[in-house]
């Protein structure tokens, strides 16, 4: 028993030694430093939706090539080898005479009636090699389909722009969220440090008999609340960082550090210029227009189905046959056949199938016309709302900043009065609570202003301005 315990302790000690050695070998985790521009560029390259949008363009190019290939010559080759286990027969009147096989399958068989003659119609082994060529000469659907494939490619390019706009919007909002949460955390840390200093002073005054126990308890409660608030803010910072990494397509194991602050991202001249902008054409409108064009091409394709289709075809074939398989491939047993022709397919009546498809296509075009009208109106309304929201957010931010400064002045003056013995502890606690509320309101207003700015950039169609691909 002692030996087994000693063995386990030895294994455990070796395990700890290996873990410690492994920990020393692992390099320290590097922190990726990012400004907003770098975060956006990385996201446009690595975000899953952005990558899929680029792949979808390649798919659409393949669709264009596939449709184009239908108008080129279609060439196929077929090689066949057949063993006639029971060769096909031709039945003739007995008067025609017959070549009766000795294997009992012909008219010489006891089961064969005397008034007919049965002749084998094939040899035991047959082989053929054929080449078929078909070329479309006229098919209205081909030309419409080719144009529709190119239009589809254009649509995927607009989809890519829309996806990238969404990525930029999400990354910007996530980046701003991290900055705001980080500033809020710093402010709570400063408040906690300040409150703890006040707590030490009050405890010293309590020990000297100048204040009551109640005064100390009030400040302790405030300190505890700030500690809880700080923990919440630290979690908020980490969560917002993870959200940013998700939108960027950055692996979660990589730590990031944002190198820009809020002041460098919100120049007043830039914001005023945005408020004067009339905007550019929105990609959402281009998407609807392209979908409408596709619907019109579908309508045209259904209408053109009433036209005939013309194609040319040709076949060249070499055939061979023999009673035994060894003779099939002899050169003198191969014979050539060939033919060429034109094929015209004329639609006559399909039970009104095309008629109803045309009606459906017309209705889809009308739906997209309505959607286009609604989209244009919605874009104009979104631009109007975004400008108003940003103006309102900026006004609110100015007010909340002023309130925060006033609350800070009140707190400082109340604290001075308390230290000089002409103010109460309760006044200090209330002033500090008012300051914390003002600071919270300020950061909420700041976040709203940042989000409103991004929304206006989206409404103006300026999200990707200045971002290199």
Phi, psi and omega in degrees: 000317179297319180295319180295320178295319179297322178296316180295320178295323178295315178298319181295318179295319178296322179296317178297322180296319180293319179297319179294319179294320179296319180297327179286330182283330183290126180291151179297145182291124180280147179257126180275117179268132187223132163267177186297317180300315180294321178297320180292316180297319178296318182296318181295336178270329192241347176299137185299316181296321179294319179295319179295325178295321177294321178294326180294328176295319177296323177298317181295326175297322176296324178295319177299314179297322179296317179292323178294325182296334181295338180270356178268162180303137178255112186243129177228154178229141182228130175242126182233145174224123187234135171249115180279096179296317172231096186303146175298149184241155171240133184255125182236160174298154181298330182296337182287348184080169181200154173259105188264118179291153183280351183277003175087008181268352184260202185286349178283351179294146178301336181274353182277127178299153185282348184266005179227162174236130181251124183239130174298140186253006181204156175275175184294320185236133177227147178217149179210148174229120184230149175236125182245134179235131177225133182230123176288130178261313177213126173207108184302326181295331182297312183291322176294318180296324179295318178291323179294323179295320177293322177294323177297321177298319177298320180297319179294329176292320175294321177299322178297316179298317179298317179297317180294324175299317179296320179297314180298317179300312182295320181292317179299313181296320179293320179298314179295323179298318178299315181298316181295316179297323180292319177295321178297319179298316180299320181293320178295322177300316179296318179296320180295318178299318180293319180292320178296324176296318178295324179296318179297319178296317182292322178296321178295319178292326178293318179297329179276354177086017182269337180230168181268166177299328180299323180297319179294318182297320180302315183288327176297318177301315180297320179296316179297319178298320179293323176299316177297317179297322179295318178299318178298318180292323177297318176296318180299321178297314181294318180296317180294328175294317179296322177296319178298315179297323178297314180293331180280341187078026182267134178304139184295338182286345182273129177276144180235153175223126182274129187263356179253153175249173186294326183294328182281351184254001185222074177281134183298321180296321179295318180293317179296323178295320178297322181293338178269350182290145175264348176094164177247176180296130182277141182293334178298324177292318178299324179297315181294319179299317181293320176297323176295319177298321177296320179295322177294322177293324176295320176298314180297322179296319178293324179291325184283352178295342179286346182276148178294159175242136183235135178213156177249149181214159178201149180221134172240132186222141172242127183237154180213156178203150179198161178281336176231151190293333181291339182267350186299322188266012175289140188299325184283358180260000181263132183231147185258143170221151179202155175202156176226161180188173174242144180232123176243126178255119184246114177289134181243301180208129182236025180071027180068022180298311180295324180301314182288327176295322178296317178299318178296318180296321178297319180293323178295321177297317178298320178299318181288330173296317177296319180295323178296316178300315180295319181297317179297319177293321181293322179296318179296319179293319180298321178295316179299314181296318182298319178295316180295319180296320179293316178300316180294320180294321179293319178296317179295323179296318178298316181296314182293327177294319178295318178299321180295317179295319179295318180296325178292319178298316180298318180296315181298317180294319179296321179294320179297316179299321180294318180294331180273358176085012180251005179229162181263158176296324180298321178298321179295314180298316180294321179295321179293319178297320177296321178296317179298319178296319179295320178295318178298317178296323180296313182291328174296317178294322178296315179298316179299322180292320179295316179294321178296326178294316178296319179297323178291321176301320178295315181297328179277350183074031186246014186299322186263008180295129177084002180261123179276142180273000000 
